[in-house]
Amino acid sequence: AGYTSKMEGMFQDTEWSRETKTRYKQALMAAQSGANPGGEDLDMDIQVLTTGYWPAYPQYKHLILPEELKRPQEHFIEHFKSQYQGRRITWQYALGHCVVQFQPKQPGPKFDLVVSLCQALVLIQFNGREELSIYQLMERVGLDDRAEMERLLQSLSIGKDGTRVLMKHDHDADKKKKIRTTVHNDDKFRASHRFQSKSKRIRITNIMVRETKEDRDKTVEAINRDRLYLIDAVLVRIMKARKTITHQQLLVQVMEQVKVPAQMSDVKKRIESLIEREYLERDKKDRSRYNYLA
């Protein structure tokens, strides 16, 4: 029953988050008098979710945000505390995304880079056109994980064509011809003034940690398990609302509402499982009908 309530909580959480964002934007508009009350020069979209319903993500507790991000963040915190007393906010920086404007040279074209928050924090360190090493960037960004910083730099400097917004200079470049794909402590990075792209809006994804076969098997197992939990949650939600429903109607509604790939056979198995766990029962007079057990 725990995982079914967890999936139900995720559904409710998403709706509650949408309502929270709407109320916050309404409060912003009401407080405006010629200027943004929080001093925002940017549009910040926030998802408010409940800890415990969602997977755990890496915590970057020491990230150093620029004032342009801190001001709207603090303004939202003030609004949230005034509306929901006793609740605590923990920012999930690993899930953050930004659009960063990049102008390789002046005068010249500008590009909108769609990047993760951590990638954005790396990029803004190069506003001064200086060269920086990996440890200098870790200190300025506030990221303690060297392996993660290396992946960030790789994604921005040696990714596919049209995404290399940073130039990587290997410390031993005179001794070899090809750029090394790994990052040495003494390698230097700077903004690429030669950057070109036919697209004005460019999405740069971070490089993921390479999975082993064991990791992949665990991931597939977890996905399959979560898919079953989601089907359970949809079934319970429909049955709570309808109280009684025919087998065919239930199958159709579940397939319409489940947002992940699912087979009819999966749904039928989950129905049997819920019957065994006494969430629903077959009608005694009509075996093709199900009744919800409160």
Secondary structure, 3 states (H helix, E strand, C coil): CHHHHHHHHHHHHHHHHHHHHHHHHHHHHHHCCCCCCCCCCCCCCCCCCCCCCCCCCCCCCCCCCCHHHHHHHHHHHHHHHHHCCCCCCCCCHHHCEEEEEECCCCCCCCEEEEEEHHHHHHHHHHCCCCCECHHHHHHHHCCCCHHHHHHHHHHHHCCCCCCCCEEEECCCHHHCCCCCCCCCCCCEEEECCCCCCCCCEEECCCCCCCCCHHHHHHHHHHHHHHHHHHHHHHHHHHHHHHCEEEHHHHHHHHHHHCCCCCCHHHHHHHHHHHHHCCCEEECCCCCCEEEECC
